[in-house]
Amino acid sequence: MTVTADRLNDIARSLNRRQWLPTADEVAFGSTFLRRMGEVEQEGAGFPRGANWWDRLHTESFHALTRTVELLEVDLLPCGRARLPGSPIVELAELWLGSAQPLLPHAQRLLTAWHDAAPPEPTADMIARTARRLNVTDDLAEGRLRYEDAAHWEREGNALSLWDELRPLWAHLGAVRSTMTAAVTGDTEY
């Protein structure tokens, strides 16, 4: 089944107007998709994190994207197509997968560069100074230093214009995910 970008609007509209009321099987499929996506995002895969929960490297987001695409293509989508042929919830999963495809070449390049890079190790002196300056433990100071070094690596290796170009694609993935969440939860006031 080919799913177009305009189809997202059609599905969201039918959900908001209660023309499409997801069945228990559709809700189960959507719940599994969202849960598994959340699990992949929480894996972290050893990426350093910033001081705030929202401080996340682009590289980590691309890692989660590639893992989610693999999961969807290999595991969830074939099962959903077999159990729920023609279902809007499966169309949403297909739309998410199709929308992720343009990001995959960049993701592969970025992840390869990440694995090939050797970020500098913070010295004990740097960690101690940062811990005193921020009034945090040595472990937290080390984590922040690692995150700052990694964020600097991302900025140096990738022009900000590239991130700006990719932002609409990420926003569209978010819109598909929001529509799926609304289908699963029944909360169409998004």
C-alpha contacts under 8 A as a table, 3 or more apart, distances in Angstrom:
res1	aa1	res2	aa2	distance
1	M	91	E	7.99
3	V	7	R	6.44
3	V	91	E	6.41
3	V	94	E	6.71
3	V	95	L	5.87
4	T	7	R	5.26
4	T	8	L	7.56
4	T	95	L	7.16
5	A	8	L	5.79
5	A	9	N	7.78
5	A	95	L	7.15
6	D	9	N	5.48
6	D	10	D	6.66
7	R	10	D	4.90
7	R	11	I	6.09
8	L	11	I	5.20
8	L	12	A	6.06
8	L	92	L	7.15
8	L	95	L	7.53
8	L	176	V	6.86
8	L	179	T	8.00
9	N	12	A	5.12
9	N	13	R	5.94
10	D	13	R	5.16
10	D	14	S	6.16
11	I	14	S	5.17
11	I	15	L	6.12
11	I	20	W	7.93
11	I	88	P	6.62
12	A	15	L	5.05
12	A	16	N	6.06
12	A	179	T	6.08
13	R	16	N	5.06
13	R	17	R	6.03
14	S	17	R	5.16
14	S	18	R	5.90
14	S	19	Q	4.81
14	S	20	W	5.34
15	L	18	R	4.93
15	L	19	Q	6.04
15	L	20	W	5.08
15	L	21	L	6.70
15	L	183	A	6.93
15	L	188	T	7.16
16	N	19	Q	7.65
16	N	188	T	5.57
16	N	189	E	7.95
17	R	20	W	7.71
18	R	21	L	5.91
21	L	183	A	7.91
22	P	25	D	7.91
22	P	26	E	5.62
22	P	27	V	6.20
22	P	89	I	7.82
22	P	183	A	6.41
22	P	184	V	7.57
23	T	26	E	5.10
23	T	27	V	6.20
24	A	27	V	5.07
24	A	28	A	6.09
25	D	28	A	5.00
25	D	29	F	6.18
25	D	84	L	7.81
26	E	29	F	5.09
26	E	30	G	6.12
26	E	84	L	7.34
26	E	87	S	7.53
26	E	89	I	6.05
26	E	184	V	7.84
27	V	30	G	5.08
27	V	31	S	5.88
27	V	89	I	7.99
27	V	183	A	6.94
27	V	184	V	4.85
28	A	31	S	5.04
28	A	32	T	6.11
28	A	184	V	7.74
29	F	32	T	5.19
29	F	33	F	6.23
29	F	80	G	6.77
29	F	89	I	7.58
30	G	33	F	5.04
30	G	34	L	6.16
30	G	89	I	6.49
30	G	180	M	6.41
30	G	181	T	7.51
30	G	183	A	7.63
30	G	184	V	5.97
31	S	34	L	5.18
31	S	35	R	5.91
31	S	181	T	7.95
31	S	184	V	6.20
32	T	35	R	5.09
32	T	36	R	5.94
33	F	36	R	5.34
33	F	37	M	6.09
33	F	72	L	7.76
33	F	76	L	7.11
33	F	93	A	7.97
34	L	37	M	5.04
34	L	38	G	6.09
34	L	177	R	7.87
34	L	181	T	7.47
35	R	38	G	5.06
35	R	39	E	6.19
36	R	39	E	4.97
36	R	40	V	6.24
36	R	68	T	7.85
37	M	40	V	5.19
37	M	41	E	6.28
37	M	68	T	5.97
38	G	41	E	5.04
38	G	42	Q	6.18
39	E	42	Q	5.09
39	E	43	E	6.29
40	V	43	E	5.24
40	V	44	G	7.68
40	V	64	A	5.78
40	V	67	R	6.86
40	V	68	T	6.72
41	E	44	G	6.36
41	E	61	S	7.54
41	E	64	A	5.41
44	G	47	F	5.72
44	G	60	E	6.80
45	A	60	E	7.70
47	F	57	L	7.64
47	F	60	E	6.30
48	P	56	R	7.95
48	P	57	L	7.82
48	P	143	G	6.35
48	P	144	R	7.73
48	P	146	R	6.05
48	P	147	Y	4.91
48	P	150	A	7.52
49	R	52	N	7.81
49	R	53	W	7.64
49	R	55	D	6.07
49	R	56	R	5.84
49	R	57	L	7.42
49	R	143	G	6.81
49	R	144	R	7.08
49	R	147	Y	5.51
50	G	53	W	7.16
50	G	54	W	7.78
50	G	55	D	4.74
50	G	56	R	6.66
50	G	143	G	7.28
50	G	144	R	5.59
50	G	147	Y	5.49
50	G	148	E	7.41
51	A	55	D	6.71
51	A	144	R	6.41
52	N	55	D	5.34
53	W	56	R	7.58
56	R	60	E	6.78
56	R	61	S	7.36
57	L	60	E	5.23
57	L	61	S	6.59
57	L	147	Y	8.00
57	L	150	A	7.61
57	L	151	A	6.44
57	L	154	E	7.95
58	H	61	S	5.05
58	H	62	F	6.22
58	H	154	E	7.67
59	T	62	F	5.10
59	T	63	H	6.16
59	T	107	A	7.63
59	T	110	L	6.60
59	T	111	L	6.56
59	T	114	W	7.57
59	T	154	E	7.79
60	E	63	H	4.95
60	E	64	A	6.26
61	S	64	A	5.13
61	S	65	L	6.15
62	F	65	L	4.86
62	F	66	T	6.21
62	F	107	A	5.29
62	F	110	L	7.98
62	F	111	L	7.59
63	H	66	T	5.33
63	H	67	R	6.28
63	H	107	A	7.17
63	H	111	L	6.99
64	A	67	R	5.13
64	A	68	T	6.01
65	L	68	T	5.12
65	L	69	V	6.14
65	L	100	A	7.54
66	T	69	V	5.09
66	T	70	E	6.26
66	T	104	L	6.85
66	T	107	A	7.25
67	R	70	E	5.15
67	R	71	L	6.18
68	T	71	L	4.99
68	T	72	L	6.01
69	V	72	L	5.12
69	V	73	E	6.00
69	V	97	L	6.36
69	V	100	A	7.47
70	E	73	E	5.27
70	E	74	V	5.94
70	E	75	D	7.97
71	L	74	V	5.45
71	L	75	D	5.44
71	L	76	L	6.60
72	L	75	D	5.59
72	L	76	L	4.87
72	L	77	L	5.36
72	L	93	A	7.84
72	L	97	L	7.46
73	E	76	L	6.70
73	E	77	L	5.74
73	E	78	P	7.08
73	E	97	L	7.89
74	V	77	L	7.07
74	V	78	P	6.95
75	D	78	P	6.34
75	D	79	C	6.75
76	L	79	C	5.38
76	L	80	G	6.10
77	L	80	G	4.93
77	L	81	R	6.01
77	L	90	V	7.17
77	L	93	A	7.09
77	L	94	E	7.55
78	P	81	R	5.18
78	P	82	A	6.26
79	C	82	A	5.20
79	C	83	R	6.14
80	G	83	R	5.16
80	G	84	L	5.43
80	G	85	P	7.40
80	G	90	V	6.16
81	R	84	L	5.34
81	R	85	P	5.05
81	R	86	G	7.66
81	R	90	V	6.60
82	A	85	P	6.06
84	L	87	S	5.49
84	L	90	V	7.06
85	P	90	V	7.69
86	G	90	V	7.26
86	G	91	E	7.44
87	S	90	V	5.33
87	S	91	E	6.37
88	P	91	E	4.74
88	P	92	L	6.13
89	I	92	L	5.04
89	I	93	A	6.48
89	I	180	M	6.89
89	I	183	A	7.64
90	V	93	A	5.02
90	V	94	E	6.18
91	E	94	E	4.91
91	E	95	L	5.93
92	L	95	L	4.91
92	L	96	W	6.08
92	L	176	V	6.48
92	L	179	T	7.90
92	L	180	M	6.64
93	A	96	W	5.06
93	A	97	L	6.17
94	E	97	L	5.02
94	E	98	G	6.02
95	L	98	G	5.05
95	L	99	S	5.96
95	L	176	V	7.25
96	W	99	S	5.11
96	W	100	A	6.19
96	W	173	L	5.92
96	W	176	V	6.04
96	W	177	R	7.45
97	L	100	A	5.15
97	L	101	Q	6.53
98	G	101	Q	5.37
98	G	102	P	8.00
99	S	102	P	6.72
99	S	169	L	7.06
99	S	172	H	7.31
99	S	173	L	6.43
100	A	103	L	5.47
100	A	104	L	6.68
100	A	169	L	7.64
100	A	173	L	7.07
101	Q	104	L	5.35
101	Q	105	P	7.93
102	P	105	P	6.81
102	P	106	H	7.99
103	L	106	H	5.56
103	L	107	A	6.09
103	L	166	L	7.60
103	L	169	L	7.59
104	L	107	A	4.79
104	L	108	Q	6.04
105	P	108	Q	5.20
105	P	109	R	6.33
106	H	109	R	5.14
106	H	110	L	6.06
107	A	110	L	5.13
107	A	111	L	5.95
108	Q	111	L	5.20
108	Q	112	T	6.01
109	R	112	T	5.24
109	R	113	A	6.19
110	L	113	A	5.12
110	L	114	W	6.08
111	L	114	W	4.88
111	L	115	H	6.18
112	T	115	H	5.22
112	T	116	D	6.18
113	A	116	D	5.03
113	A	117	A	5.97
114	W	117	A	5.13
115	H	118	A	7.82
119	P	146	R	7.97
119	P	149	D	6.87
119	P	150	A	6.88
119	P	153	W	7.92
120	P	149	D	7.46
121	E	146	R	7.55
122	P	126	M	6.09
122	P	127	I	6.49
122	P	142	E	6.86
122	P	145	L	6.75
122	P	146	R	7.15
123	T	126	M	5.14
123	T	127	I	6.24
124	A	127	I	5.08
124	A	128	A	6.11
125	D	128	A	5.13
125	D	129	R	6.14
126	M	129	R	5.21
126	M	130	T	6.06
127	I	130	T	5.18
127	I	131	A	6.00
127	I	138	D	6.05
127	I	141	A	5.66
127	I	142	E	5.45
127	I	145	L	7.54
128	A	131	A	5.06
128	A	132	R	6.24
128	A	138	D	6.27
128	A	141	A	7.61
129	R	132	R	5.22
129	R	133	R	6.07
130	T	133	R	4.98
130	T	134	L	5.98
130	T	135	N	8.00
130	T	141	A	5.65
131	A	134	L	5.32
131	A	135	N	5.45
131	A	136	V	4.94
131	A	137	T	5.72
131	A	138	D	5.45
131	A	140	L	7.44
131	A	141	A	4.99
132	R	135	N	4.90
132	R	136	V	6.80
134	L	141	A	7.66
136	V	140	L	6.15
136	V	141	A	6.40
137	T	140	L	5.28
137	T	141	A	6.21
138	D	141	A	4.97
138	D	142	E	6.02
139	D	142	E	5.12
139	D	143	G	6.18
140	L	143	G	5.02
140	L	144	R	6.20
141	A	144	R	5.16
141	A	145	L	6.20
142	E	145	L	5.11
142	E	146	R	6.15
143	G	146	R	5.15
143	G	147	Y	6.16
144	R	147	Y	5.02
144	R	148	E	6.06
145	L	148	E	5.10
145	L	149	D	6.12
146	R	149	D	5.18
146	R	150	A	6.16
147	Y	150	A	5.08
147	Y	151	A	6.01
148	E	151	A	5.07
148	E	152	H	6.03
149	D	152	H	5.07
149	D	153	W	6.17
150	A	153	W	4.92
150	A	154	E	6.29
151	A	154	E	5.06
151	A	155	R	6.29
152	H	155	R	5.11
152	H	156	E	6.14
153	W	156	E	5.22
153	W	157	G	6.11
154	E	157	G	5.36
154	E	158	N	5.94
155	R	158	N	5.43
155	R	159	A	6.46
155	R	160	L	6.92
156	E	159	A	7.07
158	N	162	L	6.62
158	N	163	W	7.77
159	A	162	L	5.42
159	A	163	W	7.16
160	L	163	W	5.25
160	L	164	D	6.31
161	S	164	D	4.90
161	S	165	E	6.10
162	L	165	E	5.02
162	L	166	L	6.30
163	W	166	L	5.11
163	W	167	R	6.11
164	D	167	R	5.23
164	D	168	P	7.83
165	E	168	P	6.86
166	L	169	L	5.43
166	L	170	W	6.52
167	R	170	W	5.12
167	R	171	A	6.12
168	P	171	A	4.89
168	P	172	H	6.16
169	L	172	H	5.15
169	L	173	L	6.41
170	W	173	L	5.09
170	W	174	G	6.27
171	A	174	G	4.95
171	A	175	A	6.27
172	H	175	A	4.95
172	H	176	V	6.33
173	L	176	V	5.19
173	L	177	R	6.20
174	G	177	R	4.98
174	G	178	S	6.04
175	A	178	S	5.02
175	A	179	T	6.24
176	V	179	T	5.19
176	V	180	M	6.27
177	R	180	M	5.05
177	R	181	T	6.08
178	S	181	T	4.95
178	S	182	A	6.14
178	S	190	Y	7.72
179	T	182	A	5.02
179	T	183	A	6.24
180	M	183	A	5.00
180	M	184	V	6.24
181	T	184	V	5.09
181	T	185	T	5.97
181	T	186	G	7.99
181	T	187	D	7.97
182	A	185	T	5.19
182	A	186	G	5.27
182	A	187	D	5.01
182	A	188	T	5.30
182	A	190	Y	7.57
183	A	186	G	5.40
183	A	187	D	7.41
183	A	188	T	7.60
187	D	190	Y	7.19
